[in-house]
Amino acid sequence: MKVILNNDVPNLGEIGDVKEVAKGYARNYLLPRMLAFVFNDKTAGMFQKRQAEIEGRKAAKRQASFSFREKLEAEELLFDLPAGLNGKLFGAVTNVTVADELLKRGIELDRKKIEIPGRSIKSIGNYKIAIKLYEKEEAILRLAVKGHVEKKAEPQHEPKHHKHHERHDENPAQDATAPAIQEPPKTEL
């Protein structure tokens, strides 16, 4: 089914785009939510009148994307994580950790737009990661991962509790700590 988008729809297109979609997707999702209209001469004419407004929005998005790209490329993130002696991290740097670090610096970014090679970084070093922006534009973010070896806490030496084996003497009366045991009287049947 051919539709013309009334709003930006993630993973489909932007306002004013003409797309071919499945009938069920159009009937059950796009049309009831007013995200798209069925493509015909009437709707095409309506969007033709709005073409200048739509192009203005796209130009504003491109400009915002360009300035955001410059801001991202000026940043360099530094992660100091616990690592082993061989340079392997105890954990990993993922797109979520990068998004959290950028948020601490006042840059809000969807984690799905961050592309880390191999999905996560598991060793120390310097990396460049790609961040998807508007249309086909990407920003390259520099990332430095340093590792530190965590010193193990010295175990405190506590006196160990040894089990003392009790001596069982033949005469329990001689051992003051031994409980007195009485034997039952023997009876003959």
Secondary structure as UniProt FT lines:
FT   STRAND          2..5
FT   TURN            10..12
FT   TURN            15..16
FT   STRAND          18..20
FT   HELIX           23..25
FT   HELIX           26..30
FT   TURN            31..34
FT   STRAND          36..38
FT   HELIX           41..49
FT   HELIX           51..74
FT   STRAND          76..83
FT   TURN            85..86
FT   STRAND          88..93
FT   HELIX           95..104
FT   TURN            105..106
FT   HELIX           111..113
FT   STRAND          114..115
FT   TURN            117..118
FT   STRAND          121..123
FT   STRAND          125..132
FT   TURN            135..136
FT   STRAND          138..148
FT   TURN            172..174
FT   TURN            176..177
//
